Amino acid sequence: MNTKLMPRVIVWVAVLFLSVPAFGADWSFVMLGDTRGEHSSTTNGVSTHLRTIADKIATLNPALVLVAGDLINGDDTNTSAHVSFAQQYASWKHAMEPVFNYNMGTGIPIYPVRGNHDNNTGEGAPITELKQAYYDAFSAYVPFNGPNYGATNDQRGFSWSFTHNNVTFVGADQYFYYNLTPGQDGYHELDRAWVAQQFQEANSAYEVFMAHVPIFMTQGQRTPEHFFGDNAAGFTTRSNFWNSLGADGVQLYVTGHLHNETVARTTNDYGDTIIQLLAGNGGAPVEPVVVDLDPGVELLYTNAQYGFSMATVKADEMIIEYYSLNTGDNSWTKDTYVTHISPNQMVPEPSAAVLLAPAVAALVAGCRRRRRWGWLD
């Protein structure tokens, strides 16, 4: 090719590249947790506010919904009006019909994980009937790709991972490893190796991890809420796990358990920033927020009303907004605080490369023809 053509070809290539649409269209997903009710105010194990919350979510038409555990009261219900665990999950599905109709299999997909109320309210050994009821209710509606180490530790239907557009989601069950050690009774482990593998195999601009109990504390400082434990071994495990998540590209940890919306920023040992998001109280008892931060945790926002979070995913950032329910008249407020998360990498959409390659080839071929015919010499 005549070297005089090179600047023109570069300009033409640049124009074509810039004219290719950016990575997909903007899309959104909703996050919330703790949709159980107060044991004294519900006879079906589900919050009386959940249907109102579901109605609002449906009007926003997100691509999917994440639910960070404690869907129902489980074994913590009004003993005079106790209903079976299967009936509680059936009531949950009914309340969420505006989002997804489980009878018809239509609507906005919902991806839950278990909370302590979906396992055993008092941090005790798993209640077999409750675990089975959860599995029967939701295993057919989440990716069946969780860790499987045999009959006693088959987490398929409980833990899952998938990629939607430019976001990889991993949901981990925290209730498969019951610890009987004195002083550490309860659940202080999850399948960290499996979680790491899911993110290491991902190639997404955004990576989101979800489990029920916060990894770092922003309030309360009670042992059951201090996941991985509050002894030296627990602190080491927590640090190693957080380092692993950051190194693998995770920017957002979605969690619940404390019945509020709380945004906290953490930085691991390698300088990776991860947002820990208490995604919103889906109807569980509202509790006052008593700020009590773990070292290295920065509180950015907190709200103790019922509500949920919604992330809008763009090519150049993820924006998370927070919706609060005014129970007096069932109106909604979108809070002024907004969280911004940057992508891991800016990679052109594959279709852009597909479109660009033939265009470049055509330009080069055209230039050669023009030179042969004497148009550009």
C-alpha positions in Angstrom: 0.0 0.0 0.0 1.2 3.5 -0.7 2.5 5.0 2.5 0.6 8.2 1.7 -2.6 6.2 2.3 -1.8 5.1 5.8 -3.1 8.3 7.6 -6.4 8.1 5.7 -6.8 4.4 6.5 -6.2 5.2 10.2 -8.8 7.9 10.1 -11.4 5.7 8.4 -10.7 2.9 10.9 -11.1 5.3 13.8 -14.4 6.6 12.4 -15.8 3.2 11.9 -14.7 2.1 15.4 -16.3 5.1 17.1 -19.5 4.6 15.2 -19.9 1.0 16.5 -22.3 1.0 19.5 -20.9 0.7 23.0 -21.1 -2.6 24.9 -24.8 -3.4 24.9 -27.6 -1.3 26.2 -27.9 -0.2 29.9 -29.7 -2.7 32.0 -30.5 -3.1 35.7 -30.9 -5.6 38.5 -32.5 -5.3 42.0 -31.0 -6.5 45.3 -32.8 -7.0 48.6 -32.9 -9.4 51.5 -34.7 -10.3 54.8 -38.2 -10.6 53.4 -39.5 -12.5 56.4 -42.0 -11.0 58.8 -42.0 -10.4 62.6 -43.0 -13.6 64.2 -45.8 -11.9 66.1 -47.3 -10.2 63.0 -47.3 -12.9 60.4 -49.0 -16.3 60.2 -47.4 -17.4 57.0 -43.7 -16.5 57.7 -43.6 -13.7 55.1 -43.6 -10.0 55.7 -46.8 -8.2 55.2 -44.9 -5.6 53.2 -43.4 -8.0 50.6 -46.2 -7.7 48.1 -45.9 -3.9 48.1 -42.2 -4.2 47.6 -42.7 -6.7 44.8 -45.2 -4.4 43.0 -42.6 -1.6 43.0 -39.8 -3.8 41.7 -42.0 -5.0 38.9 -42.7 -1.4 37.7 -38.9 -0.8 37.4 -38.6 -3.9 35.1 -35.1 -5.0 36.1 -33.4 -7.9 34.2 -33.2 -10.0 37.4 -33.5 -9.9 41.2 -31.1 -11.0 43.9 -32.4 -12.0 47.3 -29.8 -12.2 50.1 -31.5 -14.7 52.4 -34.0 -14.9 55.2 -36.8 -15.3 52.8 -39.2 -16.7 55.5 -39.3 -16.9 59.2 -38.7 -20.6 59.1 -38.8 -22.0 62.7 -39.3 -18.5 64.2 -43.0 -18.1 63.7 -46.0 -17.4 65.9 -46.3 -20.8 67.6 -50.1 -20.5 67.8 -50.3 -20.1 64.0 -47.4 -22.1 62.7 -47.5 -23.2 59.1 -45.2 -25.7 57.4 -42.0 -24.6 55.9 -43.3 -25.6 52.4 -46.4 -23.4 53.0 -44.2 -20.4 54.0 -42.2 -20.7 50.8 -45.4 -21.0 48.8 -46.6 -17.8 50.5 -43.3 -16.1 49.6 -43.8 -17.1 46.0 -47.3 -15.7 46.0 -46.1 -12.4 47.4 -43.5 -12.2 44.7 -45.8 -12.9 41.8 -45.6 -9.3 40.4 -41.9 -10.0 39.8 -42.0 -13.7 38.8 -45.0 -16.0 38.5 -43.7 -19.4 39.7 -46.9 -21.2 38.6 -46.5 -19.9 35.0 -42.7 -19.7 35.0 -42.9 -16.2 33.6 -41.5 -12.8 34.6 -38.3 -11.4 36.0 -35.9 -14.2 37.2 -35.2 -14.3 41.0 -31.9 -15.7 42.4 -32.0 -16.3 46.2 -29.5 -17.7 48.7 -30.4 -19.0 52.2 -30.2 -17.0 55.4 -30.2 -18.3 58.9 -34.1 -18.3 59.0 -34.0 -20.6 56.0 -31.7 -23.0 57.9 -32.1 -22.6 61.7 -33.0 -19.4 63.4 -30.8 -19.9 66.4 -27.5 -20.8 64.5 -28.1 -24.4 65.4 -27.7 -27.5 63.3 -29.6 -27.5 60.0 -33.3 -28.4 60.2 -33.6 -31.1 57.6 -37.3 -30.3 56.7 -36.5 -26.6 56.3 -33.5 -27.3 54.1 -35.6 -29.6 51.9 -38.5 -27.1 51.6 -36.1 -24.4 50.4 -34.6 -26.9 47.9 -38.0 -28.0 46.6 -39.1 -24.3 46.3 -36.1 -22.8 44.4 -33.6 -25.4 43.1 -35.3 -25.5 39.7 -35.0 -21.7 39.3 -31.3 -21.2 39.9 -28.3 -22.5 37.9 -27.7 -26.0 39.1 -23.9 -25.6 39.2 -22.9 -25.3 42.9 -20.2 -27.3 44.5 -20.9 -31.0 44.8 -18.8 -33.3 47.0 -21.4 -36.1 47.5 -24.6 -36.6 49.3 -23.6 -34.8 52.6 -22.2 -31.7 50.8 -24.1 -31.3 47.6 -24.7 -27.5 47.3 -26.4 -27.6 43.9 -29.6 -25.6 44.1 -28.2 -23.7 47.1 -25.0 -22.1 45.7 -24.9 -21.0 42.1 -23.1 -18.8 39.5 -23.9 -17.3 36.2 -23.1 -14.4 33.9 -25.7 -12.0 32.5 -24.4 -9.5 29.9 -21.3 -8.0 31.4 -21.8 -9.1 35.0 -20.8 -12.3 36.7 -22.9 -13.2 39.7 -21.9 -15.8 42.4 -24.3 -16.7 45.2 -22.8 -18.8 48.1 -24.7 -20.7 50.8 -23.2 -20.1 54.2 -25.1 -22.9 56.0 -23.3 -26.1 55.0 -20.5 -26.0 57.5 -21.8 -26.1 61.0 -19.1 -25.6 63.6 -19.4 -27.4 67.0 -16.2 -25.9 68.5 -16.9 -24.3 71.9 -17.0 -20.5 71.5 -17.4 -20.8 67.7 -20.8 -22.6 67.5 -22.6 -21.8 64.3 -21.7 -21.1 60.8 -18.3 -19.5 60.0 -17.3 -21.0 56.7 -18.4 -21.2 53.1 -16.9 -22.9 50.0 -14.2 -20.3 49.4 -12.3 -22.4 46.8 -15.4 -22.8 44.7 -16.2 -19.1 44.9 -12.7 -18.2 43.8 -12.9 -20.6 40.9 -16.1 -19.0 39.6 -14.6 -15.5 39.6 -11.2 -16.7 38.2 -13.0 -18.2 35.2 -15.1 -15.1 34.7 -14.2 -12.4 32.1 -16.7 -9.8 33.0 -16.5 -6.0 33.5 -18.3 -6.4 36.8 -18.3 -9.2 39.3 -20.9 -9.5 42.2 -20.7 -11.9 45.1 -23.7 -12.6 47.4 -24.3 -14.4 50.7 -26.5 -13.7 53.7 -24.2 -12.6 56.5 -21.8 -9.6 56.2 -18.1 -10.4 56.0 -17.2 -7.1 57.7 -19.2 -5.6 60.5 -20.7 -2.1 60.3 -22.9 -2.5 63.4 -23.6 -4.7 66.3 -20.3 -6.7 66.6 -22.1 -9.8 67.7 -20.3 -13.2 67.2 -22.9 -14.8 64.8 -22.8 -11.7 62.6 -19.0 -11.8 62.5 -18.7 -14.3 59.7 -15.6 -16.6 59.8 -15.6 -16.1 63.5 -14.1 -13.5 65.9 -11.0 -15.3 66.9 -7.5 -15.0 65.4 -8.2 -17.8 62.9 -11.4 -16.1 61.8 -9.7 -12.8 61.2 -7.0 -14.4 59.1 -9.6 -16.3 57.1 -11.5 -13.1 56.5 -8.5 -11.2 55.3 -7.4 -14.0 53.0 -10.9 -14.4 51.5 -11.3 -10.6 51.0 -7.8 -10.5 49.3 -8.9 -13.4 47.0 -12.2 -11.6 46.0 -10.4 -8.4 45.2 -7.6 -10.1 43.3 -10.3 -12.0 41.2 -12.0 -8.7 40.3 -15.0 -8.7 42.6 -16.3 -5.1 43.2 -19.5 -5.7 45.1 -20.6 -8.0 47.9 -24.4 -8.1 48.3 -25.5 -9.2 51.8 -28.3 -8.8 54.3 -29.1 -10.2 57.8 -29.1 -6.8 59.6 -32.4 -5.5 58.2 -31.3 -2.3 56.6 -29.5 -0.7 53.6 -25.9 0.0 54.4 -23.1 0.8 52.0 -19.5 0.3 53.3 -16.2 0.6 51.5 -13.3 -1.7 52.2 -9.8 -2.0 50.8 -8.0 -5.3 51.0 -4.3 -5.8 51.5 -3.5 -5.3 47.9 -5.4 -2.0 47.5 -8.5 -3.5 45.8 -11.7 -1.7 46.8 -14.8 -3.8 47.4 -18.2 -2.4 48.4 -20.1 -4.4 51.0 -23.8 -3.7 50.4 -26.5 -4.5 52.9 -29.0 -4.5 50.0 -32.2 -3.5 51.8 -34.8 -4.7 54.3 -37.5 -6.6 52.4 -39.9 -6.5 55.4 -38.1 -8.0 58.4 -38.3 -6.1 61.8 -36.6 -2.7 61.5 -33.8 -2.3 64.0 -32.0 0.9 65.0 -28.6 1.2 63.3 -25.8 1.3 65.9 -22.6 2.1 63.9 -19.7 -0.1 65.1 -17.2 -0.5 62.3 -14.5 -3.1 61.8 -11.0 -1.7 61.3 -10.5 -0.5 57.8 -14.2 -0.3 57.0 -15.6 3.1 55.8 -19.4 3.7 56.2 -20.8 5.6 53.2 -24.6 5.4 53.7 -27.2 3.7 55.9 -31.0 3.6 55.9 -33.2 1.7 58.4 -36.4 1.7 56.3 -37.9 -1.1 54.3 -36.7 -1.1 50.7 -34.2 -2.4 48.1 -31.3 -1.4 45.9 -31.2 -1.2 42.2 -28.0 -1.3 40.1 -28.0 0.2 36.6 -25.2 -1.4 34.6 -23.5 0.7 31.9 -20.3 0.1 29.9 -18.3 2.6 31.9 -19.8 2.3 35.4 -22.4 0.6 37.6 -24.7 3.0 39.4 -26.6 1.8 42.5 -29.7 3.6 43.8 -31.7 3.1 46.9 -35.5 2.9 47.3 -37.3 3.3 50.6 -40.9 2.4 51.4 -43.1 4.9 53.3 -45.4 2.5 55.1 -47.9 5.2 56.0 -49.2 5.5 52.5 -47.1 2.9 50.6 -45.3 5.6 48.6 -41.7 5.3 47.6 -38.7 7.6 47.9 -35.5 7.2 45.8 -32.7 8.3 48.1 -30.3 11.0 47.0 -27.2 8.9 47.8 -25.8 6.9 44.8 -23.0 4.4 44.6 -20.7 4.4 41.6 -18.6 1.3 40.7 -16.1 1.2 37.9 -15.6 -1.8 35.6 -12.7 -4.1 35.8 -11.8 -3.5 32.2 -13.0 -1.8 29.1 -13.1 -4.4 26.4 -14.9 -3.6 23.1 -18.0 -5.6 22.5 -17.1 -8.7 20.4 -19.6 -7.6 17.8 -17.5 -4.4 17.4 -14.5 -6.4 16.4 -16.6 -8.6 14.1 -17.9 -5.4 12.3 -14.5 -3.7 12.3 -12.4 -6.5 10.8 -14.3 -6.7 7.5 -14.4 -3.0 7.2 -10.6 -2.7 7.6 -10.1 -5.5 5.1 -12.4 -3.7 2.6 -10.6 -0.4 3.1 -7.2 -2.0 2.4 -8.5 -3.9 -0.6 -10.1 -0.7 -1.9 -6.8 1.2 -1.5 -4.9 -1.5 -3.4 -7.4 -1.3 -6.3 -7.2 2.5 -6.4 -3.4 2.3 -6.4 -3.4 -0.3 -9.2 -5.8 1.9 -11.3 -3.7 5.0 -10.6 -6.3 6.9 -8.6 -4.1 7.6 -5.5 -0.6 7.7 -6.9 
